[in-house]
């Protein structure tokens, strides 16, 4: 625990400071890189440079308080009751905030002497990765604190979700740190300072997002890291966590060090580190993750992303688990099949699924409630969340305990394990804790324990007695008020405040009789205000003391009861976390079954081949958008095989712009993500050999911050694919080489296609407008052409969105320009140039013979039928003689003159 801030100055800045400001300087010295929220009564106040930064970030008034060093002290403040909103804004702006609380009541400080000041202490340091309050978190999104360590050439990533207690560590190759960090989506990343010399790691950190916190290298040394880790978990050895590598211990030790600093000695309720490795999950680099819009769309929202399209979960914990599964698809077919079995059971058992989903609506976020309680930030409502959640868990367990005939076939292992975690009857300690809360917690629960009133009547005899005395005394106060008013003949009220306690109050004019004999013997004058005069009586003073003692005693008993319940929750933390995880797994399986029924998704076939066979595949996000518009989505087939047995290794995709090439590419990549995440897929059939790495080079964008053009950024991503893709990988490439000269681009695209086929030997979809690449189908053994169809009708272009074998004959760029609203004169000129180029193909020098654009008259706009068309429409060929037909033809020719 942090040592309490002494009231005397000990830092150089504090020389000559008042005792209160000396406390501030002490707090600031311990947290120099944080803004100090210094509690003063009902406000958190900030001083000096902290105040200037906070005022600018929050848009609040900067004022001054007193003087220090001969100058006014800059100051701003925020109300305690609204602090969460201000904290959230500061954290989003990239600040750390040290919260310095009053550790005692001002009355206690006065007992030490009139000049004594309230003791204060830093109770926590708020950073992006250590948030636990509901108001600061996305309920359906994870908030991970991540640490990176490198030892002896090996790297590791450790992660803690402090709001739920979930801990993971992940051994990775140094070159794959970017994919590992992107999969976790951290809010804050801890990095030993010496690693910043590694440019590759810096690039991975930039791509991952989140606030990067440099820490001293000494904190990552294995011996010190191991000691902190043992202290965090309260164990003598780490053997129970498996054989952790030096890098993993260092990464976990960095997290332990950060938690010691930020939580001020509070020990969170953490799960044992769950270990994973590169061989367990599909690697998806940051660029691929962004271009496929798996968890977030390019705009940064869930809307328009894969996660938003398939999420049918009821609970916040279920939503977070689904996001985690999509972020890290599995590689083990057996583990994938276990998840699919759970969805399959719910697909076949609609009635139990609907009853489960209805029951889940009463389930709160138990994991986050437990975490807040363990860290001393929770309140009675968090205990209520655990009570109600455990009751819901028992109800869910009862659903699965029905007669075997109703649940035939029985639920698979994935579901029975989840239900077992929820069933308190199987865990005696958890059942006792649930009974304790069910009997002890009241129905109306305050937000804060200090507000009281949350312990049910009959739980503690001494509490009932104190409450009775307090409540009876209040009735006596009302009776005394009526008696004093009757005896004095003066209209008065008995009121209360923290300074005077209970007092008699009346108007200044009505107070005159009370200050004169004989009433002045009963009414003792205490205070005169502008419009009121206040008195007390001996009887009222005695009653005040009895009421205060009873209220204080009642609150003290409730607070001690709350602490006992909070400690009881810590003792069954493992069981509560297992129950929360079980509920999340049930929610995800039932939600995915619900989605599968809504969209007609099917169970994929997963094996260890290198096949990719999709029939009637659809893009889940695009299909949802198309349906909302009232249209139908056109499904397509795709057949690939790294071995070249059931399909080509590489498919060259051609077709017009807007025909759907990018959609086809993305939808097949997303099928792999869904299938290996253990989800059904929007396709009539999918057979997938597990994909170890997924790569996507789709879309164009520059990287101005790093001085990279669009073409350079494209080449960097392409280079990463060509150097990392394996025979088990899946690659989608869109328009490689378009950002440079035509022949340069064609040469690069050609070479990349050859490398993917011959060197990487991976499954790939390669979209291009370089129709010259179509000849590779005849030159390379496992290349095939695939094209998106379009037709011209009455001069307009109609997209069929159908993929079929063979190359596209044209790109229809001029027609697409027309659809986009390019001015008719420009479209006409483009068509003229295109026709000349096509007639004179192979002789680009003839472009010099083209007339200037300005010399070409713009095509006249059609405003109605021409004279010739009108005359032609008046003719009736069936009733005309040969002579009449000949005359009509000459007449029409004359009209053309």
Secondary structure, DSSP 4 states (H G I P E B T S, - for coil): -PPPBPSS--SGGGTT--HHHHHHHHHHHHTTTSEEEEEETTEEEEEHHHHHHHHHHHT---EEEEEETTEEEEEEEEEGGGHHHHHHHHHHTT--EEEEEE-S-HHHHHHT-TT----EEEEEEE-GGG---GGGS-TTS---EEEEEEETTEEEEEEEETTTTEEEEEEE-GGGHHHHHHHHT-SEEEEEGGGGG-HHHHHHHHHH-SEEEEE-GGGGSHHHHHHHHHHHHT-S-SGGG----HHHHHHHHHHHHHHHHHTTTPPP--PPPEEEETTTB-EE-HHHHHHHTSSS-TTSSSTTSHHHHH---SSHHHHHHHHHHHHS-B--HHHHHHHHHHHHHHHH-HHHHHHHHHHHTT---HHHHHHHHHTT---HHHHHHHHHHHHHHHHHHHHTTS-GGGGPSPPPHHHHHHHHHH-GGG-HHHHHHHHHHHHHB-SS--SSGGG---BPTTS-HHHHHHHHHHHHHHHHHHHHHHHHHHHH----EEEEETTTEEEEEEETTTTTGGGSTTGGGTPEEEEE-SSEEEEE-HHHHHHHHHHHHHHHHHHHHHHHHHHHHHHHHHHTHHHHHHHHHHHHHHHHHHHHHHHHHHHT-BPPEEESSSEEEEEEE--HHHHHHHHHTT-----EEEEEETTSSSSBSEEEEEE-TTSSHHHHHHHHHHHHHHHHTT--BSSSEEEEEPPSEEEEE-S---BGGGTB-HHHHHHHHHHHHHHH--TT-EEEEESTTTTS-HHHHHHHHHHHHHHIIIII--EEEEE-S-GGGGGHHHHSTTEEEEEEEEEEETTEEEEEEEEEES--S---HHHHHHHTT--HHHHHHHHHHHHHHHHTTT-GGGGGGSPPGGGSPPPPPP-S--HHHHHHHT--GGG--HHHHHHHHHHHHHHH-
